[in-house]
């Protein structure tokens, strides 16, 4: 046993280090893929990648020393990197909690909501994940309907570069800055609540179409496939739904431009 109580044998550490170096490019590609899914770019990607690589080499490459060969090393690293990314996201963006509506509807609703709104999966990806894991045999259309019954969830969004989560801001920070941050969050919640009230006035399928296209970023073709709807008439239907949304927003004290951070431009 090495002095100082270190129980890691040198050959074991060297083997883990060799695995890390041999698969470093794969780790970086996995991180880049996750960052693209969550809309991160530039320096943010470098920050996430540096943090994850640091975690991989901490404690004499502990995550890599746990690899026992039950799967391929790349498959193993994809799982490890995804778990570390979730840890990074929780520490920097806040922790995820399922909605009360999903909890009332049961485990499948919670898992679907988590995959779609927390993990950034498309409906198709979430459906395949749930069926592959044996959690459901429901087709995409039924799962899409279930998703449409859940509240809109804004993603856990990254903070501006260099900014700490509100709860981590030291007491010496400007009180005005803390008040402004809190007010911005209250305004965001008010906008989302008002939007949800407007959406509730739409027929369920129209509401689901908007959620799939604007919250999940599905193309019109993907929405049509998920809901088994003819694609060509769907374009006109979306225009009609958006027109109604624009007309209803002022009744809630909102203007379409207030929603651009959440929906982008209100156009199909």
C-alpha positions in Angstrom: 0.0 0.0 0.0 1.4 3.4 -0.9 2.2 5.8 1.9 -0.4 8.2 3.1 -3.2 5.6 3.0 -3.6 5.8 -0.8 -5.0 2.4 -1.8 -4.8 2.9 -5.6 -2.1 0.7 -7.1 0.1 2.3 -9.6 -0.7 -0.1 -12.5 -4.5 0.5 -11.9 -4.0 4.2 -12.0 -1.9 4.0 -15.1 -4.5 1.8 -16.8 -7.2 4.3 -16.0 -5.1 7.2 -17.2 -4.4 5.4 -20.5 -8.2 4.8 -20.9 -8.7 8.5 -20.4 -6.1 9.7 -22.8 -7.1 7.1 -25.5 -10.8 8.2 -25.3 -10.3 11.9 -24.6 -11.6 12.9 -28.1 -14.7 10.7 -27.5 -15.3 12.5 -24.2 -15.0 15.9 -25.8 -17.4 14.8 -28.6 -19.9 13.6 -26.1 -19.7 16.8 -24.1 -20.1 18.9 -27.3 -23.2 16.8 -28.3 -24.8 17.5 -24.9 -24.0 21.2 -25.1 -25.6 21.4 -28.5 -28.8 19.8 -27.2 -29.0 22.5 -24.5 -28.1 25.4 -26.7 -24.7 26.0 -25.2 -21.8 27.4 -27.3 -18.5 29.1 -27.3 -16.9 29.5 -23.9 -19.7 27.7 -22.1 -18.8 24.5 -23.9 -15.2 24.9 -22.9 -16.3 25.4 -19.3 -18.5 22.3 -19.2 -15.8 20.2 -20.9 -13.1 21.4 -18.5 -15.3 20.6 -15.5 -16.3 17.2 -16.7 -12.7 16.2 -17.6 -11.6 17.4 -14.2 -14.2 15.1 -12.6 -12.9 12.2 -14.7 -9.3 12.6 -13.5 -10.1 13.4 -9.8 -9.2 10.8 -7.2 -6.8 9.0 -9.5 -9.3 8.7 -12.4 -12.0 7.1 -10.1 -14.8 6.9 -12.7 -12.5 5.1 -15.1 -11.2 2.8 -12.5 -14.8 1.6 -12.0 -15.0 0.4 -15.6 -15.2 -3.4 -15.6 -15.7 -4.1 -19.3 -19.4 -5.1 -19.1 -19.9 -2.8 -22.1 -17.7 -1.0 -24.5 -15.6 1.8 -23.1 -17.3 4.4 -25.3 -20.8 3.3 -24.2 -19.6 3.5 -20.6 -18.2 7.0 -21.1 -21.4 8.2 -22.7 -23.3 7.2 -19.6 -20.6 8.7 -17.2 -20.4 12.0 -19.2 -24.2 12.3 -19.2 -24.3 11.8 -15.4 -21.6 14.4 -14.9 -23.3 16.8 -17.2 -26.5 16.4 -15.0 -24.4 17.2 -11.9 -22.9 20.2 -13.6 -26.4 21.4 -14.6 -27.8 20.9 -11.2 -25.0 22.8 -9.6 -25.0 25.7 -12.0 -28.6 25.9 -13.3 -30.7 24.5 -10.4 -32.3 21.2 -9.6 -35.1 19.6 -11.5 -38.4 18.6 -9.8 -41.4 16.9 -11.5 -44.5 19.0 -11.8 -47.5 18.3 -9.5 -49.6 17.4 -12.6 -47.0 14.7 -13.6 -46.9 13.3 -10.1 -50.7 13.0 -10.1 -50.7 11.1 -13.4 -48.1 8.6 -12.2 -44.6 7.3 -13.0 -44.9 7.3 -16.8 -45.9 10.9 -16.8 -43.0 11.8 -14.5 -40.5 10.0 -16.7 -41.9 11.5 -19.9 -41.8 15.0 -18.5 -38.3 14.4 -17.3 -37.0 13.1 -20.6 -38.6 15.8 -22.6 -38.3 19.0 -20.5 -35.2 18.2 -18.3 -33.1 16.0 -20.6 -34.0 17.8 -23.9 -35.2 14.7 -25.7 -37.6 15.0 -28.6 -40.9 13.2 -28.2 -39.7 10.5 -30.6 -36.5 10.0 -28.5 -38.4 9.9 -25.3 -40.9 7.4 -26.6 -38.2 5.1 -27.9 -36.3 5.3 -24.5 -39.5 4.5 -22.6 -40.4 1.6 -24.8 -36.8 0.2 -24.9 -36.7 0.3 -21.0 -40.0 -1.6 -20.8 -41.7 1.3 -19.1 -44.5 1.5 -21.6 -45.8 0.1 -24.9 -47.8 3.2 -25.8 -47.3 4.5 -29.3 -46.0 8.0 -30.0 -49.5 9.5 -30.4 -50.6 8.3 -27.0 -47.5 9.6 -25.4 -47.8 12.9 -27.2 -51.4 13.2 -25.8 -50.0 12.5 -22.3 -47.4 15.2 -22.8 -50.0 17.6 -23.8 -51.8 17.1 -20.5 -48.7 18.3 -18.6 -47.8 21.9 -17.9 -45.3 23.7 -20.0 -41.9 23.4 -18.4 -39.1 25.9 -19.2 -35.8 24.1 -19.4 -33.2 24.5 -16.7 -31.4 27.3 -18.5 -27.7 28.2 -18.2 -26.9 31.5 -16.5 -24.8 34.1 -18.3 -21.1 33.4 -18.3 -19.5 34.1 -14.9 -22.8 34.5 -13.1 -23.5 32.2 -10.1 -26.9 30.8 -9.2 -28.9 33.3 -7.1 -28.6 31.3 -4.0 -24.8 31.1 -4.4 -24.4 34.9 -4.7 -22.4 36.1 -1.6 -24.0 38.5 0.8 -21.6 41.2 -0.3 -23.3 41.3 -3.7 -25.2 44.4 -4.5 -28.7 44.3 -3.1 -30.0 46.0 -6.3 -28.5 43.2 -8.3 -30.2 40.5 -6.2 -33.5 42.4 -6.4 -33.2 42.8 -10.2 -32.5 39.0 -10.6 -35.5 38.1 -8.4 -37.7 40.5 -10.3 -36.6 39.1 -13.7 -37.5 35.6 -12.4 -40.9 36.7 -11.2 -41.6 38.3 -14.5 -40.6 35.1 -16.3 -42.9 33.0 -14.1 -45.8 35.5 -14.7 -45.4 35.4 -18.4 -45.3 31.6 -18.4 -48.4 31.4 -16.2 -50.3 33.8 -18.4 -49.3 31.9 -21.5 -50.5 28.7 -20.0 -53.9 30.2 -19.3 -54.1 31.3 -22.9 -53.1 27.8 -24.1 -55.7 26.2 -21.9 -58.4 27.9 -24.0 -57.2 26.0 -27.1 -58.5 22.6 -28.0 -56.2 19.9 -26.6 -54.7 18.9 -29.9 -54.0 22.5 -30.9 -52.3 23.1 -27.6 -50.2 19.9 -28.1 -49.2 21.0 -31.6 -47.8 24.3 -30.3 -46.0 22.6 -27.4 -44.3 20.1 -29.7 -43.3 22.7 -32.2 -42.2 25.6 -30.0 -41.2 24.0 -26.8 -39.6 20.9 -28.2 -38.5 22.4 -31.5 -40.1 19.6 -33.7 -40.5 20.4 -37.3 -44.0 20.4 -38.8 -43.2 17.1 -40.4 -42.2 15.6 -37.1 -45.4 16.9 -35.4 -47.5 15.5 -38.2 -45.8 12.1 -37.8 -46.1 12.1 -34.0 -49.8 12.9 -34.1 -50.6 11.0 -37.3 -51.9 14.2 -39.0 -51.6 15.1 -42.7 -48.6 17.4 -43.0 -49.8 19.9 -45.7 -52.9 21.1 -43.9 -51.0 21.3 -40.7 -49.1 24.5 -41.9 -52.4 26.3 -42.3 -53.7 25.0 -39.0 -50.6 26.3 -37.1 -51.1 29.7 -38.7 -54.7 29.7 -37.5 -53.7 28.7 -34.0 -51.0 31.4 -33.8 -53.4 34.0 -35.0 -55.8 33.1 -32.1 -52.9 33.2 -29.7 -51.9 36.7 -30.8 -55.5 37.8 -30.4 -55.8 36.3 -26.9 -52.5 37.5 -25.4 -53.6 41.1 -24.8 -56.4 39.9 -22.6 -53.8 38.6 -20.3 -51.8 41.8 -20.3 -49.2 40.4 -22.6 -47.8 41.2 -26.0 -46.3 38.7 -28.4 -42.8 40.2 -28.0 -42.8 39.3 -24.3 -42.8 35.6 -25.3 -39.8 35.6 -27.6 -37.5 34.2 -25.0 -39.8 31.2 -24.7 -41.4 30.7 -28.1 -39.2 32.7 -30.4 -41.1 34.6 -33.1 -44.8 33.5 -33.2 -44.6 32.2 -36.7 -44.8 28.7 -38.1 
